[in-house]
Amino acid sequence: MDFPYWTLLVPLPWVVIGVGAVVVLLYRHGHRDRSWLLIGAVLGPLIVPIAVERAKERSRRLKGAGAHASTERTADRGPCVLIGVDGSPESEEAVRAATRLAAPTAGRFLLASVVSKEAADGGHDEECARAEDLLSRHRRSLPEGPVVQTQVVAGQPAAALLELAEAEDVDLIVVGRRGRGLSRAVLGSAATALSTRSRCPVLLAAPPAGRT
């Protein structure tokens, strides 16, 4: 008797709903552990309430991220500039643009890198280490004069940077137009979210020469 191949389609909606919930509700809100895809495929629609609850979690500033100076207000010295870096060529350009345009007048540079929310629970030490190494490298490249601080934040990139900017009374945010990760259609554009939701000006650094 021929095998009823149509029976293979029965669990397909279950898997699609589960994986779709993971991508839309978890990946887009800072949960980027790939094991969530497997969990979503197994649990199907049952993952939805879990994903909704997880998506509501706010970003978290990780301890020991290298606060290299006091966080006192530097308005008397000049504005505070938040630079988001993630290792992409666009974020490298953001650091150069901030240095070129803001260094002469800035009172404080705050370099920030955003990691997945799972990293805040201690399960992604390598991810945090890479972020700290990246921040340290960029910190050394900044000119002397302005106070320089670094901060690793766990969360969704745009939301994490916005919360950090508000908490630190930032005057200007500088990021690249595009970053690392999945396509803009999946994760959304952090640059677009920042430029539309930020209470302070946002500078989107142009892609490096030769890139579009």
N, C-alpha and C positions, 0 to 999 in steps of 0.2 A: 504494500500500500504506500502510495506517495506520502512523503512527509508534509504536513499542513504548514507550509511556510508562513501563512498568514498569522499563525500563533506567535511568531516572533515580533509582530507589530503590537501585540497587546501591552507589553511593558514599556514600549517606546514613549508614550505620553508621560508615564510615571518618571522616567529618567530625564526627559526633556524639561519637565517642570522643576525637578530637583536641581539639575545643573543650571537652569536659567535663573532660579532663585539665588544660587550661590554667586553667579556672575553679577547680577543686577544689585543684589542686596548686600553681599559680602565683599566681593572684589572691588566694587566701586566705593566702598566705605572703609578701605584700609585692611581688610582681612585677605591676605594674598597667599596663604598656605595652600598648596595644591591639593592637600589631602581633603580639603573642603569639597572638591569636585567629586571625589569618590563617595564621600558622605552624602552629598546631594543626590548622586545617582542611586544610592541604596535607599535613602529615606524618601526620595521623591517629594510629593507635596508636604510631607511631614516636616521637612526642613524649613518651610516658610516661616512659621512663628519663631523658630530659633534664629533664623537669619534676620528677621525684623528686629528682634530684641538686640542682637549683636550689632546691627547697623546703627542703633541709637547711642552706642558707646562713644564718649568724647575722646579726643586725642589725649595722650599722656606724655608728659615730659619725662624722659628717662634720667635717672640719677647718674652721676659720674660721667656726664657728657662733655665735660670740659668747660665749665664757666671760668674763663680766664681773667675775668675782671668783675668788680662789684656791679650790681645791677642798679645802681643809683641813677637817677634821672640826669641826663647830660644835655638838657636843653640850653644851658648856659654855654656849652661848648659847641653845639651844633646839632643837627638832626640825627635821628637814629635810622639806619638803613638796614633792612632785613633782606638777606640774599639767600634764596633757596637753591640748594645744589643737590644733584643726584648722580653725578658722574657722567652725564650725557654731554655731548659737544655743545648743546644749547646752554646748559647750565654753566659750562666753562666760560662761554661768551658772556653770561650774565655777571660773573665775577669780574671779568675784564671791563665790562661796561660800567659797573658800579664803581670800580676803582678809577676809571677814567673820568667819570662825570661827577661823582659824589665825594671822592677822597679829599679834595681841597677844602670842603666845608663841613663834612660829616663829623659828628662828635662820637658816634659809635657805630660800628659794623657788627651785625648779629648774623653769623653764618648758621644756617639751619639745614638739616637733612632729615627727611621723613622716612621712617621704616614701617613695616607692617605692624598691625596691632598685636600679632602673635609674639613679636619681638619684646613687647612690654612684659610678657609673662615668662621671659627667660628661656624660651624655647628656640630662639634664633640668635645665638651669641655671635655667629659669624656675620650675620647681617648688621648687627650693631657695631661690630669691630670694623667692618668695611666703611660704615658711615662715619665713625670717629676718625679713621685714617684719612678719609676724604676731606673732612673738615679741617684736620690738622694740616694737610697739604695746602689747602686754600688759605688757611690762616697765615701760613708762612709767606704766601705770595702777596699779601696785602701790605700796603705802605705803612710806615710808622706815622704816628700822629693820632689818628682816631683810636678809641678803645675798641678792642676786638674781642668778641665772645663767640662761642660755638654752642649749639644745642641740637641734640638728637630728639626727635619727637616721633611717637608711634601713633599712626592714624592714617586717615585719608589725606593725601597731599594738600589739596586746596584748603580743606577745613582745618587741618593742623596748622598750616601757615597763617591762616586768618586768626585763629585763636591765639597763636603766639604773638602775632602783630598787635592784637588788642591788649594782651597781658603786658607786653613790653612797651606799650605806648610808641609804636613804630611810626615814623613819618613817611617812609617810602619803602615799598617792596620791589625787589628786582628779581625776576626769574626769566628763564628761557621760554621761548614760545612753545616748545615741545620738550618732553622729558623722556625718561626711560619707561619701559613697561609695555603693556599691551596696546593695541590700537586705540585711537581717540574714540572710536565708536563703542569700545568695550568699557574703558575706564573713564571716559569723558576727558575734557581738556581742563587740566588744573589751571592753566594760564587764563582761559576764558572765565572760569569760575572766580578766580582771583580778581580779574579786571571788572567783573560785574558786581561782586559782593563786598569788595574791600572798602573800608571807610577812609583809607588813605590812598594816595596815588600809587599806581602800579606801573613799573617800567618793564616792558617785554623786550628782552634783548633779541636782536636779529640773529638768524642762524649764521654760523661761521661761513666765510667765503667758500663758494663751491657747493653749498648745501641749500636746499629749498624747502 
